[in-house]
Amino acid sequence: MDEKTKKDLKDAGEHTAHGIEDVIDVVGHGLGGAVKGMADGVETDSAKAQLRKGDD
């Protein structure tokens, strides 16, 4: 295999790795947002329950 082909394959592999990193980053942010949204919902429900509990 000549040097140009080796370099082309190496460059293609690096581009693929960067693409995969970007996908993982986006998915990670999406999951983080989903978890935060769920936590906010639980917090809101808990606060409502505490208010109702105080009405007893």
mmCIF entry with sequence, helices, sheets and N, C-alpha, C, O atoms, coordinates in Angstrom:
data_MODEL
# 
_entry.id   MODEL 
# 
_entity.id                         1 
_entity.type                       polymer 
_entity.pdbx_number_of_molecules   1 
# 
_entity_poly.entity_id                      1 
_entity_poly.type                           'polypeptide(L)' 
_entity_poly.nstd_linkage                   no 
_entity_poly.nstd_monomer                   no 
_entity_poly.pdbx_seq_one_letter_code       MDEKTKKDLKDAGEHTAHGIEDVIDVVGHGLGGAVKGMADGVETDSAKAQLRKGDD 
_entity_poly.pdbx_seq_one_letter_code_can   MDEKTKKDLKDAGEHTAHGIEDVIDVVGHGLGGAVKGMADGVETDSAKAQLRKGDD 
_entity_poly.pdbx_strand_id                 A 
# 
loop_
_entity_poly_seq.entity_id 
_entity_poly_seq.num 
_entity_poly_seq.mon_id 
_entity_poly_seq.hetero 
1 1  MET n 
1 2  ASP n 
1 3  GLU n 
1 4  LYS n 
1 5  THR n 
1 6  LYS n 
1 7  LYS n 
1 8  ASP n 
1 9  LEU n 
1 10 LYS n 
1 11 ASP n 
1 12 ALA n 
1 13 GLY n 
1 14 GLU n 
1 15 HIS n 
1 16 THR n 
1 17 ALA n 
1 18 HIS n 
1 19 GLY n 
1 20 ILE n 
1 21 GLU n 
1 22 ASP n 
1 23 VAL n 
1 24 ILE n 
1 25 ASP n 
1 26 VAL n 
1 27 VAL n 
1 28 GLY n 
1 29 HIS n 
1 30 GLY n 
1 31 LEU n 
1 32 GLY n 
1 33 GLY n 
1 34 ALA n 
1 35 VAL n 
1 36 LYS n 
1 37 GLY n 
1 38 MET n 
1 39 ALA n 
1 40 ASP n 
1 41 GLY n 
1 42 VAL n 
1 43 GLU n 
1 44 THR n 
1 45 ASP n 
1 46 SER n 
1 47 ALA n 
1 48 LYS n 
1 49 ALA n 
1 50 GLN n 
1 51 LEU n 
1 52 ARG n 
1 53 LYS n 
1 54 GLY n 
1 55 ASP n 
1 56 ASP n 
# 
_struct_asym.id          A 
_struct_asym.entity_id   1 
# 
_struct_conf.conf_type_id            HELX_P 
_struct_conf.id                      HELX_P1 
_struct_conf.pdbx_PDB_helix_id       AA1 
_struct_conf.beg_label_comp_id       GLU 
_struct_conf.beg_label_asym_id       A 
_struct_conf.beg_label_seq_id        3 
_struct_conf.pdbx_beg_PDB_ins_code   ? 
_struct_conf.end_label_comp_id       GLY 
_struct_conf.end_label_asym_id       A 
_struct_conf.end_label_seq_id        54 
_struct_conf.pdbx_end_PDB_ins_code   ? 
_struct_conf.beg_auth_comp_id        GLU 
_struct_conf.beg_auth_asym_id        A 
_struct_conf.beg_auth_seq_id         3 
_struct_conf.end_auth_comp_id        GLY 
_struct_conf.end_auth_asym_id        A 
_struct_conf.end_auth_seq_id         54 
_struct_conf.pdbx_PDB_helix_class    1 
_struct_conf.details                 ? 
_struct_conf.pdbx_PDB_helix_length   52 
# 
_struct_conf_type.id          HELX_P 
_struct_conf_type.criteria    ? 
_struct_conf_type.reference   ? 
# 
loop_
_atom_site.group_PDB 
_atom_site.id 
_atom_site.type_symbol 
_atom_site.label_atom_id 
_atom_site.label_alt_id 
_atom_site.label_comp_id 
_atom_site.label_asym_id 
_atom_site.label_entity_id 
_atom_site.label_seq_id 
_atom_site.pdbx_PDB_ins_code 
_atom_site.Cartn_x 
_atom_site.Cartn_y 
_atom_site.Cartn_z 
_atom_site.occupancy 
_atom_site.B_iso_or_equiv 
_atom_site.pdbx_formal_charge 
_atom_site.auth_seq_id 
_atom_site.auth_comp_id 
_atom_site.auth_asym_id 
_atom_site.auth_atom_id 
_atom_site.pdbx_PDB_model_num 
ATOM 1   N N  . MET A 1 1  ? 0.862   -1.159 0.000  1.00 0.00 ? 1  MET A N  1 
ATOM 2   C CA . MET A 1 1  ? 0.000   0.000  0.000  1.00 0.00 ? 1  MET A CA 1 
ATOM 3   C C  . MET A 1 1  ? 0.913   1.227  0.000  1.00 0.00 ? 1  MET A C  1 
ATOM 4   O O  . MET A 1 1  ? 1.860   1.312  0.782  1.00 0.00 ? 1  MET A O  1 
ATOM 5   N N  . ASP A 1 2  ? 0.614   2.167  -0.884 1.00 0.00 ? 2  ASP A N  1 
ATOM 6   C CA . ASP A 1 2  ? 1.466   3.354  -0.948 1.00 0.00 ? 2  ASP A CA 1 
ATOM 7   C C  . ASP A 1 2  ? 1.110   4.359  0.152  1.00 0.00 ? 2  ASP A C  1 
ATOM 8   O O  . ASP A 1 2  ? 0.069   4.243  0.799  1.00 0.00 ? 2  ASP A O  1 
ATOM 9   N N  . GLU A 1 3  ? 1.972   5.328  0.349  1.00 0.00 ? 3  GLU A N  1 
ATOM 10  C CA . GLU A 1 3  ? 1.809   6.293  1.431  1.00 0.00 ? 3  GLU A CA 1 
ATOM 11  C C  . GLU A 1 3  ? 0.547   7.134  1.284  1.00 0.00 ? 3  GLU A C  1 
ATOM 12  O O  . GLU A 1 3  ? -0.087  7.465  2.286  1.00 0.00 ? 3  GLU A O  1 
ATOM 13  N N  . LYS A 1 4  ? 0.165   7.490  0.043  1.00 0.00 ? 4  LYS A N  1 
ATOM 14  C CA . LYS A 1 4  ? -1.035  8.305  -0.172 1.00 0.00 ? 4  LYS A CA 1 
ATOM 15  C C  . LYS A 1 4  ? -2.275  7.534  0.275  1.00 0.00 ? 4  LYS A C  1 
ATOM 16  O O  . LYS A 1 4  ? -3.156  8.098  0.924  1.00 0.00 ? 4  LYS A O  1 
ATOM 17  N N  . THR A 1 5  ? -2.347  6.268  -0.065 1.00 0.00 ? 5  THR A N  1 
ATOM 18  C CA . THR A 1 5  ? -3.492  5.444  0.328  1.00 0.00 ? 5  THR A CA 1 
ATOM 19  C C  . THR A 1 5  ? -3.554  5.316  1.846  1.00 0.00 ? 5  THR A C  1 
ATOM 20  O O  . THR A 1 5  ? -4.633  5.404  2.432  1.00 0.00 ? 5  THR A O  1 
ATOM 21  N N  . LYS A 1 6  ? -2.404  5.110  2.486  1.00 0.00 ? 6  LYS A N  1 
ATOM 22  C CA . LYS A 1 6  ? -2.360  5.020  3.950  1.00 0.00 ? 6  LYS A CA 1 
ATOM 23  C C  . LYS A 1 6  ? -2.872  6.313  4.575  1.00 0.00 ? 6  LYS A C  1 
ATOM 24  O O  . LYS A 1 6  ? -3.663  6.289  5.519  1.00 0.00 ? 6  LYS A O  1 
ATOM 25  N N  . LYS A 1 7  ? -2.405  7.458  4.031  1.00 0.00 ? 7  LYS A N  1 
ATOM 26  C CA . LYS A 1 7  ? -2.827  8.746  4.571  1.00 0.00 ? 7  LYS A CA 1 
ATOM 27  C C  . LYS A 1 7  ? -4.325  8.947  4.357  1.00 0.00 ? 7  LYS A C  1 
ATOM 28  O O  . LYS A 1 7  ? -5.022  9.418  5.256  1.00 0.00 ? 7  LYS A O  1 
ATOM 29  N N  . ASP A 1 8  ? -4.825  8.591  3.169  1.00 0.00 ? 8  ASP A N  1 
ATOM 30  C CA . ASP A 1 8  ? -6.259  8.742  2.884  1.00 0.00 ? 8  ASP A CA 1 
ATOM 31  C C  . ASP A 1 8  ? -7.098  7.901  3.850  1.00 0.00 ? 8  ASP A C  1 
ATOM 32  O O  . ASP A 1 8  ? -8.119  8.367  4.356  1.00 0.00 ? 8  ASP A O  1 
ATOM 33  N N  . LEU A 1 9  ? -6.666  6.667  4.102  1.00 0.00 ? 9  LEU A N  1 
ATOM 34  C CA . LEU A 1 9  ? -7.399  5.797  5.026  1.00 0.00 ? 9  LEU A CA 1 
ATOM 35  C C  . LEU A 1 9  ? -7.340  6.339  6.457  1.00 0.00 ? 9  LEU A C  1 
ATOM 36  O O  . LEU A 1 9  ? -8.329  6.289  7.188  1.00 0.00 ? 9  LEU A O  1 
ATOM 37  N N  . LYS A 1 10 ? -6.187  6.849  6.845  1.00 0.00 ? 10 LYS A N  1 
ATOM 38  C CA . LYS A 1 10 ? -6.043  7.420  8.184  1.00 0.00 ? 10 LYS A CA 1 
ATOM 39  C C  . LYS A 1 10 ? -6.959  8.639  8.325  1.00 0.00 ? 10 LYS A C  1 
ATOM 40  O O  . LYS A 1 10 ? -7.647  8.787  9.335  1.00 0.00 ? 10 LYS A O  1 
ATOM 41  N N  . ASP A 1 11 ? -6.967  9.505  7.320  1.00 0.00 ? 11 ASP A N  1 
ATOM 42  C CA . ASP A 1 11 ? -7.820  10.699 7.361  1.00 0.00 ? 11 ASP A CA 1 
ATOM 43  C C  . ASP A 1 11 ? -9.300  10.315 7.415  1.00 0.00 ? 11 ASP A C  1 
ATOM 44  O O  . ASP A 1 11 ? -10.074 10.911 8.164  1.00 0.00 ? 11 ASP A O  1 
ATOM 45  N N  . ALA A 1 12 ? -9.683  9.326  6.623  1.00 0.00 ? 12 ALA A N  1 
ATOM 46  C CA . ALA A 1 12 ? -11.079 8.878  6.625  1.00 0.00 ? 12 ALA A CA 1 
ATOM 47  C C  . ALA A 1 12 ? -11.455 8.330  8.003  1.00 0.00 ? 12 ALA A C  1 
ATOM 48  O O  . ALA A 1 12 ? -12.556 8.584  8.492  1.00 0.00 ? 12 ALA A O  1 
ATOM 49  N N  . GLY A 1 13 ? -10.559 7.591  8.621  1.00 0.00 ? 13 GLY A N  1 
ATOM 50  C CA . GLY A 1 13 ? -10.813 7.050  9.963  1.00 0.00 ? 13 GLY A CA 1 
ATOM 51  C C  . GLY A 1 13 ? -10.963 8.161  10.988 1.00 0.00 ? 13 GLY A C  1 
ATOM 52  O O  . GLY A 1 13 ? -11.810 8.079  11.877 1.00 0.00 ? 13 GLY A O  1 
ATOM 53  N N  . GLU A 1 14 ? -10.141 9.202  10.869 1.00 0.00 ? 14 GLU A N  1 
ATOM 54  C CA . GLU A 1 14 ? -10.233 10.329 11.802 1.00 0.00 ? 14 GLU A CA 1 
ATOM 55  C C  . GLU A 1 14 ? -11.555 11.072 11.629 1.00 0.00 ? 14 GLU A C  1 
ATOM 56  O O  . GLU A 1 14 ? -12.180 11.477 12.609 1.00 0.00 ? 14 GLU A O  1 
ATOM 57  N N  . HIS A 1 15 ? -11.976 11.249 10.377 1.00 0.00 ? 15 HIS A N  1 
ATOM 58  C CA . HIS A 1 15 ? -13.254 11.923 10.129 1.00 0.00 ? 15 HIS A CA 1 
ATOM 59  C C  . HIS A 1 15 ? -14.410 11.112 10.707 1.00 0.00 ? 15 HIS A C  1 
ATOM 60  O O  . HIS A 1 15 ? -15.344 11.670 11.282 1.00 0.00 ? 15 HIS A O  1 
ATOM 61  N N  . THR A 1 16 ? -14.341 9.800  10.550 1.00 0.00 ? 16 THR A N  1 
ATOM 62  C CA . THR A 1 16 ? -15.381 8.924  11.095 1.00 0.00 ? 16 THR A CA 1 
ATOM 63  C C  . THR A 1 16 ? -15.404 9.016  12.619 1.00 0.00 ? 16 THR A C  1 
ATOM 64  O O  . THR A 1 16 ? -16.472 9.089  13.228 1.00 0.00 ? 16 THR A O  1 
ATOM 65  N N  . ALA A 1 17 ? -14.223 9.011  13.228 1.00 0.00 ? 17 ALA A N  1 
ATOM 66  C CA . ALA A 1 17 ? -14.144 9.099  14.691 1.00 0.00 ? 17 ALA A CA 1 
ATOM 67  C C  . ALA A 1 17 ? -14.728 10.421 15.182 1.00 0.00 ? 17 ALA A C  1 
ATOM 68  O O  . ALA A 1 17 ? -15.439 10.450 16.186 1.00 0.00 ? 17 ALA A O  1 
ATOM 69  N N  . HIS A 1 18 ? -14.431 11.515 14.481 1.00 0.00 ? 18 HIS A N  1 
ATOM 70  C CA . HIS A 1 18 ? -14.985 12.816 14.881 1.00 0.00 ? 18 HIS A CA 1 
ATOM 71  C C  . HIS A 1 18 ? -16.502 12.824 14.729 1.00 0.00 ? 18 HIS A C  1 
ATOM 72  O O  . HIS A 1 18 ? -17.207 13.397 15.560 1.00 0.00 ? 18 HIS A O  1 
ATOM 73  N N  . GLY A 1 19 ? -17.005 12.196 13.678 1.00 0.00 ? 19 GLY A N  1 
ATOM 74  C CA . GLY A 1 19 ? -18.453 12.109 13.485 1.00 0.00 ? 19 GLY A CA 1 
ATOM 75  C C  . GLY A 1 19 ? -19.122 11.330 14.607 1.00 0.00 ? 19 GLY A C  1 
ATOM 76  O O  . GLY A 1 19 ? -20.182 11.714 15.100 1.00 0.00 ? 19 GLY A O  1 
ATOM 77  N N  . ILE A 1 20 ? -18.494 10.238 15.000 1.00 0.00 ? 20 ILE A N  1 
ATOM 78  C CA . ILE A 1 20 ? -19.040 9.421  16.089 1.00 0.00 ? 20 ILE A CA 1 
ATOM 79  C C  . ILE A 1 20 ? -19.019 10.215 17.391 1.00 0.00 ? 20 ILE A C  1 
ATOM 80  O O  . ILE A 1 20 ? -19.970 10.153 18.170 1.00 0.00 ? 20 ILE A O  1 
ATOM 81  N N  . GLU A 1 21 ? -17.944 10.957 17.631 1.00 0.00 ? 21 GLU A N  1 
ATOM 82  C CA . GLU A 1 21 ? -17.868 11.795 18.834 1.00 0.00 ? 21 GLU A CA 1 
ATOM 83  C C  . GLU A 1 21 ? -18.996 12.822 18.851 1.00 0.00 ? 21 GLU A C  1 
ATOM 84  O O  . GLU A 1 21 ? -19.600 13.074 19.893 1.00 0.00 ? 21 GLU A O  1 
ATOM 85  N N  . ASP A 1 22 ? -19.277 13.413 17.683 1.00 0.00 ? 22 ASP A N  1 
ATOM 86  C CA . ASP A 1 22 ? -20.355 14.403 17.597 1.00 0.00 ? 22 ASP A CA 1 
ATOM 87  C C  . ASP A 1 22 ? -21.705 13.770 17.916 1.00 0.00 ? 22 ASP A C  1 
ATOM 88  O O  . ASP A 1 22 ? -22.518 14.356 18.630 1.00 0.00 ? 22 ASP A O  1 
ATOM 89  N N  . VAL A 1 23 ? -21.938 12.577 17.385 1.00 0.00 ? 23 VAL A N  1 
ATOM 90  C CA . VAL A 1 23 ? -23.200 11.882 17.641 1.00 0.00 ? 23 VAL A CA 1 
ATOM 91  C C  . VAL A 1 23 ? -23.337 11.580 19.135 1.00 0.00 ? 23 VAL A C  1 
ATOM 92  O O  . VAL A 1 23 ? -24.398 11.792 19.722 1.00 0.00 ? 23 VAL A O  1 
ATOM 93  N N  . ILE A 1 24 ? -22.272 11.090 19.738 1.00 0.00 ? 24 ILE A N  1 
ATOM 94  C CA . ILE A 1 24 ? -22.303 10.776 21.168 1.00 0.00 ? 24 ILE A CA 1 
ATOM 95  C C  . ILE A 1 24 ? -22.568 12.043 21.983 1.00 0.00 ? 24 ILE A C  1 
ATOM 96  O O  . ILE A 1 24 ? -23.316 12.012 22.960 1.00 0.00 ? 24 ILE A O  1 
ATOM 97  N N  . ASP A 1 25 ? -21.960 13.144 21.580 1.00 0.00 ? 25 ASP A N  1 
ATOM 98  C CA . ASP A 1 25 ? -22.157 14.413 22.278 1.00 0.00 ? 25 ASP A CA 1 
ATOM 99  C C  . ASP A 1 25 ? -23.615 14.851 22.208 1.00 0.00 ? 25 ASP A C  1 
ATOM 100 O O  . ASP A 1 25 ? -24.191 15.267 23.213 1.00 0.00 ? 25 ASP A O  1 
ATOM 101 N N  . VAL A 1 26 ? -24.208 14.758 21.030 1.00 0.00 ? 26 VAL A N  1 
ATOM 102 C CA . VAL A 1 26 ? -25.608 15.161 20.851 1.00 0.00 ? 26 VAL A CA 1 
ATOM 103 C C  . VAL A 1 26 ? -26.535 14.252 21.663 1.00 0.00 ? 26 VAL A C  1 
ATOM 104 O O  . VAL A 1 26 ? -27.449 14.734 22.332 1.00 0.00 ? 26 VAL A O  1 
ATOM 105 N N  . VAL A 1 27 ? -26.300 12.951 21.602 1.00 0.00 ? 27 VAL A N  1 
ATOM 106 C CA . VAL A 1 27 ? -27.129 12.006 22.355 1.00 0.00 ? 27 VAL A CA 1 
ATOM 107 C C  . VAL A 1 27 ? -26.977 12.257 23.858 1.00 0.00 ? 27 VAL A C  1 
ATOM 108 O O  . VAL A 1 27 ? -27.955 12.211 24.605 1.00 0.00 ? 27 VAL A O  1 
ATOM 109 N N  . GLY A 1 28 ? -25.759 12.518 24.283 1.00 0.00 ? 28 GLY A N  1 
ATOM 110 C CA . GLY A 1 28 ? -25.519 12.804 25.699 1.00 0.00 ? 28 GLY A CA 1 
ATOM 111 C C  . GLY A 1 28 ? -26.273 14.034 26.169 1.00 0.00 ? 28 GLY A C  1 
ATOM 112 O O  . GLY A 1 28 ? -26.853 14.041 27.255 1.00 0.00 ? 28 GLY A O  1 
ATOM 113 N N  . HIS A 1 29 ? -26.262 15.078 25.345 1.00 0.00 ? 29 HIS A N  1 
ATOM 114 C CA . HIS A 1 29 ? -27.003 16.293 25.707 1.00 0.00 ? 29 HIS A CA 1 
ATOM 115 C C  . HIS A 1 29 ? -28.503 16.014 25.741 1.00 0.00 ? 29 HIS A C  1 
ATOM 116 O O  . HIS A 1 29 ? -29.209 16.512 26.617 1.00 0.00 ? 29 HIS A O  1 
ATOM 117 N N  . GLY A 1 30 ? -28.986 15.220 24.791 1.00 0.00 ? 30 GLY A N  1 
ATOM 118 C CA . GLY A 1 30 ? -30.414 14.872 24.767 1.00 0.00 ? 30 GLY A CA 1 
ATOM 119 C C  . GLY A 1 30 ? -30.819 14.086 26.006 1.00 0.00 ? 30 GLY A C  1 
ATOM 120 O O  . GLY A 1 30 ? -31.858 14.355 26.608 1.00 0.00 ? 30 GLY A O  1 
ATOM 121 N N  . LEU A 1 31 ? -29.997 13.117 26.382 1.00 0.00 ? 31 LEU A N  1 
ATOM 122 C CA . LEU A 1 31 ? -30.295 12.330 27.578 1.00 0.00 ? 31 LEU A CA 1 
ATOM 123 C C  . LEU A 1 31 ? -30.225 13.195 28.829 1.00 0.00 ? 31 LEU A C  1 
ATOM 124 O O  . LEU A 1 31 ? -31.049 13.064 29.734 1.00 0.00 ? 31 LEU A O  1 
ATOM 125 N N  . GLY A 1 32 ? -29.238 14.076 28.871 1.00 0.00 ? 32 GLY A N  1 
ATOM 126 C CA . GLY A 1 32 ? -29.123 14.978 30.012 1.00 0.00 ? 32 GLY A CA 1 
ATOM 127 C C  . GLY A 1 32 ? -30.350 15.864 30.138 1.00 0.00 ? 32 GLY A C  1 
ATOM 128 O O  . GLY A 1 32 ? -30.847 16.090 31.242 1.00 0.00 ? 32 GLY A O  1 
ATOM 129 N N  . GLY A 1 33 ? -30.837 16.364 29.018 1.00 0.00 ? 33 GLY A N  1 
ATOM 130 C CA . GLY A 1 33 ? -32.043 17.192 29.032 1.00 0.00 ? 33 GLY A CA 1 
ATOM 131 C C  . GLY A 1 33 ? -33.261 16.402 29.464 1.00 0.00 ? 33 GLY A C  1 
ATOM 132 O O  . GLY A 1 33 ? -34.110 16.908 30.196 1.00 0.00 ? 33 GLY A O  1 
ATOM 133 N N  . ALA A 1 34 ? -33.347 15.150 29.008 1.00 0.00 ? 34 ALA A N  1 
ATOM 134 C CA . ALA A 1 34 ? -34.490 14.317 29.377 1.00 0.00 ? 34 ALA A CA 1 
ATOM 135 C C  . ALA A 1 34 ? -34.481 14.023 30.876 1.00 0.00 ? 34 ALA A C  1 
ATOM 136 O O  . ALA A 1 34 ? -35.522 14.073 31.530 1.00 0.00 ? 34 ALA A O  1 
ATOM 137 N N  . VAL A 1 35 ? -33.312 13.721 31.409 1.00 0.00 ? 35 VAL A N  1 
ATOM 138 C CA . VAL A 1 35 ? -33.206 13.437 32.844 1.00 0.00 ? 35 VAL A CA 1 
ATOM 139 C C  . VAL A 1 35 ? -33.554 14.687 33.651 1.00 0.00 ? 35 VAL A C  1 
ATOM 140 O O  . VAL A 1 35 ? -34.258 14.602 34.657 1.00 0.00 ? 35 VAL A O  1 
ATOM 141 N N  . LYS A 1 36 ? -33.064 15.841 33.214 1.00 0.00 ? 36 LYS A N  1 
ATOM 142 C CA . LYS A 1 36 ? -33.374 17.084 33.921 1.00 0.00 ? 36 LYS A CA 1 
ATOM 143 C C  . LYS A 1 36 ? -34.873 17.368 33.857 1.00 0.00 ? 36 LYS A C  1 
ATOM 144 O O  . LYS A 1 36 ? -35.469 17.802 34.843 1.00 0.00 ? 36 LYS A O  1 
ATOM 145 N N  . GLY A 1 37 ? -35.475 17.125 32.705 1.00 0.00 ? 37 GLY A N  1 
ATOM 146 C CA . GLY A 1 37 ? -36.913 17.330 32.571 1.00 0.00 ? 37 GLY A CA 1 
ATOM 147 C C  . GLY A 1 37 ? -37.698 16.425 33.510 1.00 0.00 ? 37 GLY A C  1 
ATOM 148 O O  . GLY A 1 37 ? -38.667 16.856 34.135 1.00 0.00 ? 37 GLY A O  1 
ATOM 149 N N  . MET A 1 38 ? -37.278 15.180 33.604 1.00 0.00 ? 38 MET A N  1 
ATOM 150 C CA . MET A 1 38 ? -37.948 14.246 34.516 1.00 0.00 ? 38 MET A CA 1 
ATOM 151 C C  . MET A 1 38 ? -37.763 14.690 35.963 1.00 0.00 ? 38 MET A C  1 
ATOM 152 O O  . MET A 1 38 ? -38.702 14.638 36.756 1.00 0.00 ? 38 MET A O  1 
ATOM 153 N N  . ALA A 1 39 ? -36.557 15.125 36.305 1.00 0.00 ? 39 ALA A N  1 
ATOM 154 C CA . ALA A 1 39 ? -36.287 15.575 37.670 1.00 0.00 ? 39 ALA A CA 1 
ATOM 155 C C  . ALA A 1 39 ? -37.128 16.805 37.997 1.00 0.00 ? 39 ALA A C  1 
ATOM 156 O O  . ALA A 1 39 ? -37.661 16.921 39.100 1.00 0.00 ? 39 ALA A O  1 
ATOM 157 N N  . ASP A 1 40 ? -37.246 17.721 37.040 1.00 0.00 ? 40 ASP A N  1 
ATOM 158 C CA . ASP A 1 40 ? -38.074 18.917 37.253 1.00 0.00 ? 40 ASP A CA 1 
ATOM 159 C C  . ASP A 1 40 ? -39.534 18.532 37.467 1.00 0.00 ? 40 ASP A C  1 
ATOM 160 O O  . ASP A 1 40 ? -40.220 19.120 38.303 1.00 0.00 ? 40 ASP A O  1 
ATOM 161 N N  . GLY A 1 41 ? -40.003 17.553 36.715 1.00 0.00 ? 41 GLY A N  1 
ATOM 162 C CA . GLY A 1 41 ? -41.377 17.083 36.872 1.00 0.00 ? 41 GLY A CA 1 
ATOM 163 C C  . GLY A 1 41 ? -41.610 16.457 38.228 1.00 0.00 ? 41 GLY A C  1 
ATOM 164 O O  . GLY A 1 41 ? -42.640 16.696 38.859 1.00 0.00 ? 41 GLY A O  1 
ATOM 165 N N  . VAL A 1 42 ? -40.660 15.656 38.680 1.00 0.00 ? 42 VAL A N  1 
ATOM 166 C CA . VAL A 1 42 ? -40.769 15.027 40.001 1.00 0.00 ? 42 VAL A CA 1 
ATOM 167 C C  . VAL A 1 42 ? -40.762 16.100 41.080 1.00 0.00 ? 42 VAL A C  1 
ATOM 168 O O  . VAL A 1 42 ? -41.532 16.032 42.038 1.00 0.00 ? 42 VAL A O  1 
ATOM 169 N N  . GLU A 1 43 ? -39.892 17.086 40.921 1.00 0.00 ? 43 GLU A N  1 
ATOM 170 C CA . GLU A 1 43 ? -39.809 18.176 41.898 1.00 0.00 ? 43 GLU A CA 1 
ATOM 171 C C  . GLU A 1 43 ? -41.129 18.945 41.962 1.00 0.00 ? 43 GLU A C  1 
ATOM 172 O O  . GLU A 1 43 ? -41.603 19.285 43.046 1.00 0.00 ? 43 GLU A O  1 
ATOM 173 N N  . THR A 1 44 ? -41.714 19.215 40.804 1.00 0.00 ? 44 THR A N  1 
ATOM 174 C CA . THR A 1 44 ? -42.989 19.931 40.757 1.00 0.00 ? 44 THR A CA 1 
ATOM 175 C C  . THR A 1 44 ? -44.091 19.113 41.423 1.00 0.00 ? 44 THR A C  1 
ATOM 176 O O  . THR A 1 44 ? -44.865 19.645 42.219 1.00 0.00 ? 44 THR A O  1 
ATOM 177 N N  . ASP A 1 45 ? -44.165 17.828 41.104 1.00 0.00 ? 45 ASP A N  1 
ATOM 178 C CA . ASP A 1 45 ? -45.177 16.959 41.718 1.00 0.00 ? 45 ASP A CA 1 
ATOM 179 C C  . ASP A 1 45 ? -44.986 16.864 43.226 1.00 0.00 ? 45 ASP A C  1 
ATOM 180 O O  . ASP A 1 45 ? -45.956 16.845 43.984 1.00 0.00 ? 45 ASP A O  1 
ATOM 181 N N  . SER A 1 46 ? -43.731 16.805 43.653 1.00 0.00 ? 46 SER A N  1 
ATOM 182 C CA . SER A 1 46 ? -43.441 16.742 45.084 1.00 0.00 ? 46 SER A CA 1 
ATOM 183 C C  . SER A 1 46 ? -43.899 18.024 45.781 1.00 0.00 ? 46 SER A C  1 
ATOM 184 O O  . SER A 1 46 ? -44.469 17.978 46.871 1.00 0.00 ? 46 SER A O  1 
ATOM 185 N N  . ALA A 1 47 ? -43.644 19.160 45.144 1.00 0.00 ? 47 ALA A N  1 
ATOM 186 C CA . ALA A 1 47 ? -44.061 20.435 45.734 1.00 0.00 ? 47 ALA A CA 1 
ATOM 187 C C  . ALA A 1 47 ? -45.583 20.504 45.832 1.00 0.00 ? 47 ALA A C  1 
ATOM 188 O O  . ALA A 1 47 ? -46.116 20.989 46.830 1.00 0.00 ? 47 ALA A O  1 
ATOM 189 N N  . LYS A 1 48 ? -46.282 20.028 44.813 1.00 0.00 ? 48 LYS A N  1 
ATOM 190 C CA . LYS A 1 48 ? -47.752 20.016 44.849 1.00 0.00 ? 48 LYS A CA 1 
ATOM 191 C C  . LYS A 1 48 ? -48.253 19.111 45.976 1.00 0.00 ? 48 LYS A C  1 
ATOM 192 O O  . LYS A 1 48 ? -49.207 19.444 46.678 1.00 0.00 ? 48 LYS A O  1 
ATOM 193 N N  . ALA A 1 49 ? -47.595 17.966 46.135 1.00 0.00 ? 49 ALA A N  1 
ATOM 194 C CA . ALA A 1 49 ? -47.997 17.033 47.193 1.00 0.00 ? 49 ALA A CA 1 
ATOM 195 C C  . ALA A 1 49 ? -47.776 17.668 48.565 1.00 0.00 ? 49 ALA A C  1 
ATOM 196 O O  . ALA A 1 49 ? -48.594 17.491 49.467 1.00 0.00 ? 49 ALA A O  1 
ATOM 197 N N  . GLN A 1 50 ? -46.694 18.396 48.725 1.00 0.00 ? 50 GLN A N  1 
ATOM 198 C CA . GLN A 1 50 ? -46.429 19.056 50.004 1.00 0.00 ? 50 GLN A CA 1 
ATOM 199 C C  . GLN A 1 50 ? -47.477 20.125 50.293 1.00 0.00 ? 50 GLN A C  1 
ATOM 200 O O  . GLN A 1 50 ? -47.909 20.295 51.433 1.00 0.00 ? 50 GLN A O  1 
ATOM 201 N N  . LEU A 1 51 ? -47.883 20.846 49.241 1.00 0.00 ? 51 LEU A N  1 
ATOM 202 C CA . LEU A 1 51 ? -48.937 21.859 49.439 1.00 0.00 ? 51 LEU A CA 1 
ATOM 203 C C  . LEU A 1 51 ? -50.243 21.205 49.865 1.00 0.00 ? 51 LEU A C  1 
ATOM 204 O O  . LEU A 1 51 ? -50.911 21.692 50.777 1.00 0.00 ? 51 LEU A O  1 
ATOM 205 N N  . ARG A 1 52 ? -50.611 20.107 49.214 1.00 0.00 ? 52 ARG A N  1 
ATOM 206 C CA . ARG A 1 52 ? -51.844 19.396 49.566 1.00 0.00 ? 52 ARG A CA 1 
ATOM 207 C C  . ARG A 1 52 ? -51.753 18.843 50.983 1.00 0.00 ? 52 ARG A C  1 
ATOM 208 O O  . ARG A 1 52 ? -52.725 18.861 51.738 1.00 0.00 ? 52 ARG A O  1 
ATOM 209 N N  . LYS A 1 53 ? -50.555 18.346 51.330 1.00 0.00 ? 53 LYS A N  1 
ATOM 210 C CA . LYS A 1 53 ? -50.335 17.776 52.651 1.00 0.00 ? 53 LYS A CA 1 
ATOM 211 C C  . LYS A 1 53 ? -50.540 18.852 53.729 1.00 0.00 ? 53 LYS A C  1 
ATOM 212 O O  . LYS A 1 53 ? -51.053 18.561 54.810 1.00 0.00 ? 53 LYS A O  1 
ATOM 213 N N  . GLY A 1 54 ? -50.142 20.078 53.432 1.00 0.00 ? 54 GLY A N  1 
ATOM 214 C CA . GLY A 1 54 ? -50.304 21.178 54.373 1.00 0.00 ? 54 GLY A CA 1 
ATOM 215 C C  . GLY A 1 54 ? -51.745 21.608 54.537 1.00 0.00 ? 54 GLY A C  1 
ATOM 216 O O  . GLY A 1 54 ? -52.087 22.262 55.522 1.00 0.00 ? 54 GLY A O  1 
ATOM 217 N N  . ASP A 1 55 ? -52.605 21.250 53.579 1.00 0.00 ? 55 ASP A N  1 
ATOM 218 C CA . ASP A 1 55 ? -54.025 21.601 53.660 1.00 0.00 ? 55 ASP A CA 1 
ATOM 219 C C  . ASP A 1 55 ? -54.793 20.687 54.599 1.00 0.00 ? 55 ASP A C  1 
ATOM 220 O O  . ASP A 1 55 ? -55.934 20.980 54.957 1.00 0.00 ? 55 ASP A O  1 
ATOM 221 N N  . ASP A 1 56 ? -54.173 19.574 55.004 1.00 0.00 ? 56 ASP A N  1 
ATOM 222 C CA . ASP A 1 56 ? -54.876 18.598 55.867 1.00 0.00 ? 56 ASP A CA 1 
ATOM 223 C C  . ASP A 1 56 ? -55.175 19.142 57.220 1.00 0.00 ? 56 ASP A C  1 
ATOM 224 O O  . ASP A 1 56 ? -55.757 18.446 58.051 1.00 0.00 ? 56 ASP A O  1 
# 
